[in-house]
Amino acid sequence: MDTDHLNHSSWDCKYNVVFTSKYRTKRLYGELRRELKDRFVTLALQKGCRIEEGELMPDHVHMLIWIPPKYSVSHIVGFLKGKT
């Protein structure tokens, strides 16, 4: 099991996150998809997160992301979406 530890606790917080473009317009094609993948990974590492699995569809994004307990899921997703 892949867990992290502090003095009196251990955790393994993985979240399945799905988000869409406005009105589910099909915007994620070609070069943009490759660029977004690299950018999501880089931004996640800045916050100490790891993207375990991910899939960019033309109108939405699926992500299995490991987030440390000091950050909320909404904070990390807002950070990822805001910077991309």
Backbone as CSV, one residue per row, in Angstrom:
resi,resn,N_x,N_y,N_z,CA_x,CA_y,CA_z,C_x,C_y,C_z
1,MET,0.848,-1.175,0.000,0.000,0.000,0.000,0.895,1.240,0.000
2,ASP,0.555,2.216,-0.803,1.334,3.435,-0.943,0.775,4.498,-0.003
3,THR,1.276,4.559,1.226,0.811,5.554,2.187,1.964,6.442,2.614
4,ASP,1.619,7.627,3.084,2.593,8.539,3.664,2.316,8.660,5.146
5,HIS,3.335,9.040,5.889,3.227,9.008,7.344,3.676,10.317,7.978
6,LEU,3.042,10.648,9.079,3.503,11.653,10.019,3.791,10.919,11.323
7,ASN,4.006,11.641,12.399,4.315,10.981,13.666,3.187,10.063,14.137
8,HIS,1.945,10.519,14.039,0.831,9.757,14.601,-0.270,9.443,13.590
9,SER,0.038,9.534,12.320,-0.993,9.242,11.330,-0.359,8.792,10.018
10,SER,-1.177,8.136,9.224,-0.776,7.781,7.864,-1.974,8.028,6.952
11,TRP,-1.708,8.277,5.682,-2.806,8.574,4.769,-2.485,8.130,3.353
12,ASP,-3.555,7.924,2.605,-3.489,7.604,1.187,-4.740,8.202,0.556
13,CYS,-4.684,9.480,0.224,-5.845,10.230,-0.255,-5.791,10.348,-1.773
14,LYS,-6.584,9.534,-2.449,-6.684,9.598,-3.907,-8.115,9.949,-4.268
15,TYR,-8.252,10.839,-5.214,-9.573,11.324,-5.605,-9.746,11.185,-7.107
16,ASN,-10.940,10.758,-7.511,-11.290,10.703,-8.922,-11.988,12.021,-9.253
17,VAL,-11.352,12.831,-10.080,-11.856,14.164,-10.391,-12.221,14.203,-11.869
18,VAL,-13.390,14.754,-12.162,-13.834,14.956,-13.541,-14.300,16.394,-13.652
19,PHE,-13.774,17.123,-14.629,-14.294,18.455,-14.882,-14.429,18.673,-16.375
20,THR,-15.357,19.596,-16.726,-15.715,19.803,-18.122,-15.480,21.253,-18.524
21,SER,-15.453,21.486,-19.817,-15.410,22.857,-20.310,-16.826,23.431,-20.246
22,LYS,-16.920,24.735,-20.337,-18.223,25.380,-20.267,-19.108,24.896,-21.412
23,TYR,-20.315,24.507,-21.091,-21.295,23.968,-22.039,-20.799,22.698,-22.729
24,ARG,-19.783,22.050,-22.148,-19.182,20.820,-22.693,-18.786,20.970,-24.157
25,THR,-18.277,22.139,-24.498,-17.790,22.342,-25.860,-16.546,21.500,-26.080
26,LYS,-16.383,21.000,-27.264,-15.262,20.116,-27.585,-14.054,20.967,-27.968
27,ARG,-13.206,21.262,-26.966,-12.078,22.159,-27.165,-10.721,21.483,-27.020
28,LEU,-10.657,20.301,-26.473,-9.373,19.678,-26.141,-8.926,18.735,-27.251
29,TYR,-8.269,19.278,-28.263,-7.809,18.491,-29.400,-6.322,18.717,-29.648
30,GLY,-5.693,17.769,-30.321,-4.350,17.883,-30.887,-3.271,18.346,-29.936
31,GLU,-2.580,19.402,-30.339,-1.439,19.919,-29.585,-1.852,20.415,-28.206
32,LEU,-3.050,20.953,-28.100,-3.540,21.445,-26.818,-3.599,20.330,-25.791
33,ARG,-3.989,19.122,-26.191,-4.063,17.989,-25.263,-2.697,17.638,-24.716
34,ARG,-1.689,17.603,-25.579,-0.330,17.274,-25.121,0.207,18.349,-24.185
35,GLU,-0.072,19.598,-24.514,0.389,20.701,-23.683,-0.298,20.690,-22.318
36,LEU,-1.604,20.425,-22.302,-2.343,20.388,-21.040,-1.857,19.265,-20.134
37,LYS,-1.547,18.109,-20.714,-1.062,16.992,-19.903,0.207,17.389,-19.161
38,ASP,1.161,17.967,-19.875,2.412,18.389,-19.241,2.168,19.460,-18.192
39,ARG,1.277,20.388,-18.499,1.004,21.467,-17.555,0.310,20.959,-16.298
40,PHE,-0.652,20.028,-16.430,-1.314,19.466,-15.254,-0.308,18.769,-14.343
41,VAL,0.594,17.982,-14.919,1.597,17.262,-14.125,2.511,18.248,-13.401
42,THR,2.981,19.270,-14.100,3.869,20.266,-13.494,3.186,21.019,-12.365
43,LEU,1.950,21.444,-12.583,1.223,22.179,-11.550,0.913,21.309,-10.342
44,ALA,0.576,20.050,-10.574,0.307,19.148,-9.454,1.558,18.966,-8.592
45,LEU,2.697,18.836,-9.224,3.943,18.679,-8.470,4.271,19.930,-7.658
46,GLN,3.887,21.103,-8.138,4.121,22.335,-7.378,3.410,22.311,-6.037
47,LYS,2.246,21.680,-5.972,1.470,21.600,-4.736,1.724,20.304,-3.963
48,GLY,2.650,19.480,-4.417,2.949,18.233,-3.717,1.965,17.123,-4.025
49,CYS,1.265,17.215,-5.146,0.286,16.207,-5.554,0.878,15.356,-6.666
50,ARG,0.254,14.217,-6.921,0.654,13.347,-8.025,-0.590,12.973,-8.813
51,ILE,-0.484,13.012,-10.120,-1.567,12.530,-10.970,-1.260,11.075,-11.270
52,GLU,-2.037,10.182,-10.679,-1.829,8.745,-10.830,-2.257,8.277,-12.219
53,GLU,-3.435,8.719,-12.657,-3.968,8.388,-13.981,-4.718,9.603,-14.499
54,GLY,-4.787,9.727,-15.790,-5.533,10.834,-16.358,-5.906,10.562,-17.797
55,GLU,-6.990,11.176,-18.218,-7.433,11.036,-19.598,-8.091,12.345,-20.017
56,LEU,-7.604,12.900,-21.098,-8.182,14.120,-21.649,-9.101,13.747,-22.801
57,MET,-10.372,13.970,-22.623,-11.363,13.747,-23.663,-11.617,15.086,-24.360
58,PRO,-12.257,15.098,-25.534,-12.486,16.377,-26.227,-13.293,17.391,-25.412
59,ASP,-14.186,16.918,-24.523,-15.015,17.865,-23.779,-14.900,17.751,-22.261
60,HIS,-14.061,16.847,-21.738,-13.887,16.753,-20.296,-12.549,16.091,-19.946
61,VAL,-12.199,16.173,-18.666,-10.928,15.640,-18.167,-11.222,14.692,-17.017
62,HIS,-10.651,13.479,-17.072,-10.703,12.516,-15.973,-9.320,12.484,-15.333
63,MET,-9.276,12.470,-13.996,-7.990,12.457,-13.313,-8.115,11.688,-12.001
64,LEU,-7.194,10.779,-11.743,-7.056,10.165,-10.428,-5.845,10.841,-9.817
65,ILE,-6.078,11.642,-8.796,-5.021,12.485,-8.255,-4.828,12.223,-6.771
66,TRP,-3.580,12.129,-6.374,-3.184,11.935,-4.981,-2.949,13.312,-4.384
67,ILE,-3.721,13.657,-3.352,-3.644,14.983,-2.734,-3.341,14.816,-1.254
68,PRO,-2.295,15.486,-0.740,-2.021,15.406,0.694,-3.152,16.051,1.496
69,PRO,-3.367,15.597,2.730,-4.509,16.084,3.515,-4.455,17.570,3.869
70,LYS,-3.318,18.211,3.737,-3.259,19.635,4.090,-3.965,20.516,3.059
71,TYR,-4.278,19.979,1.872,-4.999,20.719,0.839,-6.383,20.112,0.638
72,SER,-7.362,20.969,0.368,-8.686,20.449,0.026,-8.717,20.122,-1.469
73,VAL,-9.627,19.252,-1.841,-9.763,18.865,-3.245,-10.155,20.085,-4.077
74,SER,-11.063,20.905,-3.565,-11.495,22.082,-4.320,-10.356,23.074,-4.520
75,HIS,-9.463,23.181,-3.543,-8.309,24.081,-3.684,-7.400,23.612,-4.816
76,ILE,-7.112,22.329,-4.873,-6.214,21.786,-5.894,-6.850,21.855,-7.276
77,VAL,-8.121,21.472,-7.399,-8.783,21.516,-8.703,-8.910,22.961,-9.174
78,GLY,-9.244,23.873,-8.270,-9.292,25.281,-8.630,-7.945,25.816,-9.080
79,PHE,-6.874,25.367,-8.428,-5.516,25.761,-8.821,-5.190,25.235,-10.203
80,LEU,-5.489,23.955,-10.462,-5.197,23.357,-11.768,-5.988,24.039,-12.875
81,LYS,-7.282,24.241,-12.660,-8.116,24.852,-13.683,-7.765,26.331,-13.880
82,GLY,-7.413,27.009,-12.819,-7.107,28.434,-12.908,-5.802,28.706,-13.644
83,LYS,-4.818,27.820,-13.507,-3.529,28.036,-14.137,-3.487,27.545,-15.571
84,THR,-4.446,26.713,-15.983,-4.454,26.220,-17.344,-5.467,27.005,-18.148
